[in-house]
Amino acid sequence: MADPIKVAVLGAGRWGNHLIRNFQSHPDSEVVAVAEAIPEQLKIIGERYQLNEKLLFSDCSAALDVPGLQAVAIATPASTHYDLIVAALERGYHVFAEKPLTVNPAKSLELCELAKRQNRQLFVDHTYLFNSVVERGQEAIAQNAVGELRYGYATRTHLEPIRRDVDALWDLAIHDIAIFNSWLGQKPVAVQATGTVWLQPNRTLQTEDGSSPVFPATPGLSDLVMATLTYPDGFRAYIHLCWLNPDKQRRLAVVGSRGTLIFDELDSESPLTLLHGHLEAVGETWKGAGQRREVLEVPPAEPLKRACDRFLECVKTNQPCPTSSGKVGAELVKILWGLSASLQRGGETISL
């Protein structure tokens, strides 16, 4: 049996905690370093996972210098990703990065090229792409379960947390975009977005060097965003995002000529349902027919656990993951960048 892959986790906040748990419990990996700037959080993590104090670091650079390190998992703010990933790849480590890969498409592509030159794997944690519900939904659409595809819609709302480095678009939209792309087997060719700012009118999206984005930026981090994605075949997906709405929703649907496929993450008993139904001509009007609800069975599995497992397999084989490689991450950043440009330009349609 091969020795476990030695992993450092940079960032021990809410998501970093889950990464530590998964890599620590996986038979093919060993957490040999954790970096966290907040002393109280670092202490909590050390006690929770019974980590030796020698494995705990207050800065990322020291953690990257641990002898024998092979892979790095990054769960820090998006604006820090580029520098940390460069540092890890240049040291010869494989990288597991929290989404988004960066907040700049050009920087994301640079990282993909660097990983290729270093012959190391760059894996982006688009966790929903490892959700068995999303995979089952993709199968249903491929099997023509809803008929001819017409349009899609998604709502992702909650009351806090509120980010101070990115807006609701960058914080929330990437999940639904990734799912739509996966279900449709396409990437959008044009995007459009409008937003409303209430809480932080004087802040702007932060990039890797702490400056404002290169497209014309007006102050304010949007709390509410309405986005539209247009795909090559004319399919459109409409996304509603808000982080100050107590009506918490995590719901995505694709509508077709014979029904609607719905992923409702908050419905623990039946997260994936197919609402059958179509219209039949009756004289000069139409009448609904064949209406019934079908719950699609999905085997239970923790998506992040599956993502970590896939990453470790990529490290062992030194082969990229087609589901969530650096290239996939860069494509999603490009879409978000286009949506941000549209947002700053008052809803102008942006071709990708």
N, C-alpha and C positions, 0 to 999 in steps of 0.2 A: 504494500500500500504506500502510495506517494506521501511525502511530508505535506502537511497543510500549508496552504498559501498564506503568507504573512501579510496582513492588511493593516493599514493605518486609516483611521476615520478622522477627518478634519471637520470639526463642527459637531457639538454634542447637544444641540437643541432638540426640539420636538422630533424632527425627522432623523437627525443624527443618532438619537437614542434608539430608534427602530433599526437603523443600520447596524449599530453595535450589537444589538440583540440578535439579529439574524446572522451576522458574520461570526459572532462569538459561539453561537449554537450549531453552526454548520460543520459537519465533519471534515470538510475540505478546506477550511480556513481557520486562521487564528488571529485575533486582534492583538497586535503588538504595540500599538500606539494610538492614543486619543488626544486630539488637540482641541481646546476650548478656551476662549478668552475670558469667560465669566468664571471666576474662581468657585463660586458657590455651586454652579452647575457642574463644573468639573469634579468637585468633591462628591456630589450626589451620584454622578455616573460611576465614579470609581467604587463607591460603596455598593451601588446597585448590582454591578457586574463583578464585584470582588477583584478589581484590577489592581495590580501592584502600583504603588506610587511612581515607580520608575517608568511606567508606561503612560503616565499622564503629563501633558505638556500645555503650557499656557499660550504657546505660539506655534504656528503651523510649520515654520522652517525647521525647528528642532525635531518635530515629529518625522519630517521627511528624511532626516539623517539617521534614523534608527537602523542599525546593522541588519542585513538580511531581508529588508523590506522588499516586497514584490508588487504590491498593489495598493492603491490609495482610493478611498471613498470620500467624496467631497460633498458636504452638506452645509455650506456657508452661503451668505448672500450672493445673489447672481452677479453682482458687480465685482466680486472677488474671484470668480471662477477662472477667468482667463489666466491670470498670473499664477494661480495655484496649479492649474492643469499643465501649464508650460513647465513649471518647476518640477512637477512629478514626472512628466514625459521625458524631460531632459536628463533626469536621473535614471531613466530606464524602467520606470514603473508603469504598469497598466493602470487605467483610470476609470472609476465609476463616479460619474458626476450627476448631482441632482439637477433636475430641469429648472429653468432653461439652461442649455449648454453655456451660452453667454447672452448678453443683451445687444449683440451686434453681429449680423450675418457674416461680415468679412472676417471678424475675429474667430467666429465659429469654424469657418473654412480653413483658416490658418491652423487651428488646432487639429483638424482632420489631417491636414498635410503633414504636420509635425508628427502625429501618431504613426502615419504611414512611413515617414523617414526613419523613425525610431524602431519600427517593427513592433509596436505595442498597440494594445487594444484600447480604444476610447469608447466607452459605453455610457449612454445617457439614461438616467432613471425616469423614463416615461412609464410609471408604474401601471397605469391603466392598460397599457398594451400587453401586460402580463396577467390581466384580470380574466379569469375563465369566463365571466359573463360577456366581456367584450369579444373574446374569441368565439364564443357560441353565437353571438349576434352576427359576427362577420360570416360565419358558416350559413346562418339562416338567410342572409341577403344573397350570398353566392348561390344558394339553392332556390332563389326566386320566390322566397316565402311571402314577400309583400307585393310581388308583381313588378310592373314597370315603375322605377323610382321617380318620385315627383319632387319632393323637397324634404328638408330636415330642420329640426329646431332643438334648442337646448337651453336650459336655465340652470345657472350655478349661482346661488345667492346664500348669504348668511349674515349674521350680525357679529362682526369681528372674526378673526383678527384683522387689523388695519395695518398694511405695510407702509413704511416711510421711504423706501428706496425705489419701489415700482408702483404702478397703478393697478386697478382691478383687472385691466386687460392682461398685463404681464403676469399677474399673480394667478389668475384663474383660467384664462381662455385656452391655454395650451393643452389642457386635458381633453376638452371637447373637440378641439381641432385634431388632435391625435386620433381620437376615436372615429370621427367622421372620415378622416383620411384612410384609416384602417378598414372601416366598413365599406367604403366606396371603392377602395383600391385606386384612388386618384389623389392628386394634389390640386388645390385651388389655383386658378389662373388669374383671378382678380379678387380684391377684398375691399371692404368699405366699413367704416366705423364712425359712430358719434358717441360723445360722452358728456357727463355732467360732473362738475366738481363742487363738493360741499365742504369737506373737512380740511383739505390742505391746498388752498389756492396759491400758495407761494413756493411750493416744492415742485421739482421736476424729476423725471426719470433719470436715474444715475447710471452712467456707463462705467466701463472698467477703469478709466482714468479720473473718474469723479466729475466729468464734465457733462453737459447736456448732450443729447443725441445730435447727430449731424443734420437731421432734417429740421426745418424751422420749428422751434419749440416755444410754446407759450407756457407760462407757469401754471401749475395745478396738476395734481394727480387725480385722475378721474375715479370717482367712487361708483359710478354707474356707466356701463358701456353696452351699447347695442351694436353687434358686429354681424356682417354678412360675408359669407364665403361663396364664391362662384366657381364651379368646377368645369372642366373641359366639355362635358356633355350637356351643360346648361343647368345641372342640379344646383340648387342653392340651399345653404344651411344658415339659419338665423340663430344667433347666440345672445342671450341676455345674461349679463354679469353684474353683480352688485355685492359689496361687502358691508353694507349697513342696512340690511333687510332682515328682520326677525323671521320672515317666512323662509326658512332654510329649505333649499331645493337642490338636488343633484339629479337632474332628469334630462335625458336625451332621447330623441325619437327620429326615425326615418319613415316617411310616408310614401306608400306606393299605391298602385292601382287596385290592389286586392287587400290592403291592410296596412297597419302601422306597427312597427317594431319599437318597443319602448324599453330603455334601460333606466330604471329608477333605483339609484344606489341606496336610497333611504328605506326602501321596501325590503327588509331583510328576508322575508318569507318568499317573495316572488319578484326578484329584481329584474328579470327579463320576461316580458310578456309580448305576445303577438295578438293584436286586436284585428281579427279578420272582419272583412266587410268590403263591399263594392257597390257601385251604382248600376242599376238596370234601367234602361229606357222604358218609360210607360207613356205612350202617346208622345206628347210634346214636352214631357218633363221626365224626372228621374226619381227612382225610389231605392232606398237602401236595401241590400240583401246580403244574406250569408253572414250576418253579424254574430260573432262569438269570441270569447276570450280564451286564449291558450297560454298556459304558463310553460315556458321552456325550462326544462330541468338543467341545472348547471352544477357540476361537482364542486364542493367547497374547497377553497385553497387561498392562502394569503398571497396576494399579488406581489408584495415586496419580497417575500421569501422566494417566489419563483424568479423574480428579477435578479436577486442576489445569486441564486443557483445558476442562472444563465450566464451571468458575468463570470463566475468562477470557471464555468465550462469554457468560456471564451479565452480566459487566461491560460487554462491547461492546454488548449489546442492552438492558441495564438491565432484564432480566426474571428473575424467580426461577427456581430449579431445582426442579421438582416432586419430584425424587428425594431431594434433601438440602438443602432450604431451612432457614431459621431455624425455621420452623413445624415441620418434621419433627424438627429437633433438640430443640425444646421438648417435643414429644410424648414423645420418648425419655427426656428428663430427668424428665418427670412419672412415667413408668413406674419408673425407677430410684428416684425419691423414694418411691413407694409400696412398693417392695421394701425400701428402707431402713427405712421405718416398720414393716413387718412384721417385719423382722429385730430391731428394737429392742423389739418387743412380743412376742417369743418365738414368732414364726411365725403371728401372727394374720392372717387373710385381709383384704386391703385392697381395697375397691372403688375403681375409678378413674373 
